Amino acid sequence: MPLDIKLFGYYPGANCRTCGKFEGCGGRAHEWDFQSIKPQLIDRYGDRVRVSLIDVFSDEVKLYPKVVALIKAHGLRIPILALEDELIACGGDASDDGIFAIVDYALAEQAKELAAAAGQ
């Protein structure tokens, strides 16, 4: 079963100059190229992952109360990375390199679990 990766961030198409819906981000949220990470993840991991990008300014983000609570409590520290619907990292901890390291680890753990289950 593919690892479910959800990345919450900002799409430039939202055409937002300020973060009026949540806490202010000081404009930093708009500098990260959110859309480029999905093809990189798919190129690197193929069918071992399922990647979803969720715009934090869309109504879709309301389907993820943990993400909304995180943003309200800590401000707009994007990207926000969730694996299997568990929040894993945000902001600087979820840089492109950080995301790849986290996904590498999660896939290695998943492979160990599958191997252990097959060996029983």
KEKOLMI-123792 format. One record per residue (C-alpha): x, y, z; residue in three letters; residue number from 1; chain. Coordinates in nm, 2 decimals, always signed. Each point is the difference from the previous one (the first is absolute). Example, Ala and Ser with C-alpha at 12.3 -4.5 7.8 and 13.67 -1.06 7.14 Angstrom:
REM residues 2
+1.23; -0.45; +0.78; ALA; 1; A
+0.14; +0.34; -0.07; SER; 2; A
//
This chain:
REM residues 120
+0.00; +0.00; +0.00; MET; 1; A
+0.15; +0.34; -0.09; PRO; 2; A
+0.11; +0.24; +0.27; LEU; 3; A
-0.26; +0.28; +0.02; ASP; 4; A
+0.18; +0.34; -0.01; ILE; 5; A
-0.19; +0.32; +0.04; LYS; 6; A
+0.17; +0.34; -0.03; LEU; 7; A
-0.18; +0.31; +0.11; PHE; 8; A
+0.12; +0.32; -0.15; GLY; 9; A
-0.07; +0.30; -0.21; TYR; 10; A
-0.08; +0.00; -0.37; TYR; 11; A
+0.10; +0.32; -0.18; PRO; 12; A
-0.33; -0.02; -0.18; GLY; 13; A
-0.17; +0.10; +0.33; ALA; 14; A
+0.12; +0.35; -0.08; ASN; 15; A
+0.03; +0.09; +0.37; CYS; 16; A
+0.24; +0.27; +0.12; ARG; 17; A
-0.08; -0.04; +0.37; THR; 18; A
-0.12; -0.29; +0.21; CYS; 19; A
-0.33; +0.15; +0.13; GLY; 20; A
-0.16; -0.34; +0.06; LYS; 21; A
+0.24; -0.12; +0.26; PHE; 22; A
+0.30; +0.15; +0.19; GLU; 23; A
+0.22; +0.22; -0.21; GLY; 24; A
+0.30; -0.15; -0.18; CYS; 25; A
+0.19; +0.31; -0.08; GLY; 26; A
+0.00; -0.09; -0.36; GLY; 27; A
+0.24; -0.30; +0.04; ARG; 28; A
-0.28; -0.25; -0.08; ALA; 29; A
-0.01; +0.14; -0.35; HIS; 30; A
+0.36; -0.06; -0.09; GLU; 31; A
+0.01; -0.38; +0.00; TRP; 32; A
-0.07; -0.18; -0.33; ASP; 33; A
-0.26; -0.23; +0.14; PHE; 34; A
-0.10; -0.17; -0.33; GLN; 35; A
+0.35; -0.12; -0.10; SER; 36; A
+0.03; -0.25; +0.29; ILE; 37; A
-0.27; -0.23; -0.12; LYS; 38; A
+0.16; -0.11; -0.33; PRO; 39; A
+0.34; -0.03; +0.19; GLN; 40; A
-0.16; -0.24; +0.24; LEU; 41; A
-0.17; -0.20; -0.27; ILE; 42; A
+0.32; -0.01; -0.21; ASP; 43; A
+0.20; -0.12; +0.31; ARG; 44; A
-0.24; -0.25; +0.15; TYR; 45; A
-0.24; -0.10; -0.28; GLY; 46; A
-0.30; -0.20; +0.10; ASP; 47; A
+0.13; -0.04; +0.35; ARG; 48; A
-0.16; +0.33; +0.09; VAL; 49; A
-0.33; +0.19; -0.05; ARG; 50; A
+0.05; +0.37; +0.01; VAL; 51; A
-0.27; +0.26; +0.06; SER; 52; A
+0.05; +0.38; +0.01; LEU; 53; A
-0.25; +0.20; +0.20; ILE; 54; A
-0.01; +0.38; -0.02; ASP; 55; A
-0.02; +0.15; +0.35; VAL; 56; A
-0.22; +0.27; -0.14; PHE; 57; A
-0.26; -0.24; -0.14; SER; 58; A
-0.31; -0.14; +0.17; ASP; 59; A
+0.15; -0.34; -0.04; GLU; 60; A
+0.24; +0.07; +0.29; VAL; 61; A
-0.30; +0.01; +0.23; LYS; 62; A
-0.03; -0.38; -0.04; LEU; 63; A
+0.33; -0.03; +0.20; TYR; 64; A
-0.08; +0.14; +0.35; PRO; 65; A
+0.35; -0.08; +0.13; LYS; 66; A
+0.15; +0.22; -0.28; VAL; 67; A
-0.24; +0.28; +0.07; VAL; 68; A
+0.08; -0.02; +0.38; ALA; 69; A
+0.38; +0.00; -0.08; LEU; 70; A
-0.03; +0.31; -0.21; ILE; 71; A
-0.22; +0.18; +0.25; LYS; 72; A
+0.24; -0.08; +0.28; ALA; 73; A
+0.34; +0.06; -0.17; HIS; 74; A
-0.07; +0.21; -0.31; GLY; 75; A
+0.04; -0.09; -0.36; LEU; 76; A
+0.32; -0.21; +0.02; ARG; 77; A
-0.02; -0.17; -0.34; ILE; 78; A
+0.05; -0.25; -0.14; PRO; 79; A
-0.18; -0.23; +0.24; ILE; 80; A
+0.07; -0.37; -0.06; LEU; 81; A
-0.23; -0.27; +0.09; ALA; 82; A
+0.06; -0.37; -0.05; LEU; 83; A
-0.29; -0.24; +0.04; GLU; 84; A
-0.20; +0.29; +0.14; ASP; 85; A
+0.25; +0.07; +0.28; GLU; 86; A
+0.17; +0.34; +0.01; LEU; 87; A
+0.37; -0.06; -0.02; ILE; 88; A
+0.17; +0.33; -0.07; ALA; 89; A
-0.05; +0.36; -0.10; CYS; 90; A
+0.18; +0.31; -0.10; GLY; 91; A
+0.38; -0.04; -0.02; GLY; 92; A
-0.02; -0.36; +0.12; ASP; 93; A
-0.20; -0.08; -0.31; ALA; 94; A
+0.25; +0.14; -0.26; SER; 95; A
+0.04; -0.20; -0.32; ASP; 96; A
+0.30; -0.19; +0.15; ASP; 97; A
-0.18; -0.05; +0.33; GLY; 98; A
-0.31; -0.14; -0.18; ILE; 99; A
+0.22; -0.25; -0.20; PHE; 100; A
+0.18; -0.11; +0.32; ALA; 101; A
-0.33; -0.05; +0.18; ILE; 102; A
-0.16; -0.19; -0.29; VAL; 103; A
+0.32; -0.22; -0.04; ASP; 104; A
-0.02; -0.09; +0.36; TYR; 105; A
-0.38; -0.07; -0.01; ALA; 106; A
+0.03; -0.22; -0.31; LEU; 107; A
+0.30; -0.19; +0.16; ALA; 108; A
-0.21; -0.06; +0.32; GLU; 109; A
-0.30; -0.11; -0.22; GLN; 110; A
+0.22; -0.25; -0.18; ALA; 111; A
+0.13; -0.14; +0.33; LYS; 112; A
-0.35; -0.05; +0.12; GLU; 113; A
-0.10; -0.17; -0.32; LEU; 114; A
+0.30; -0.23; +0.02; ALA; 115; A
-0.07; -0.08; +0.36; ALA; 116; A
-0.36; -0.08; -0.08; ALA; 117; A
+0.10; -0.22; -0.29; ALA; 118; A
+0.25; -0.19; +0.21; GLY; 119; A
-0.25; -0.10; +0.26; GLN; 120; A
//
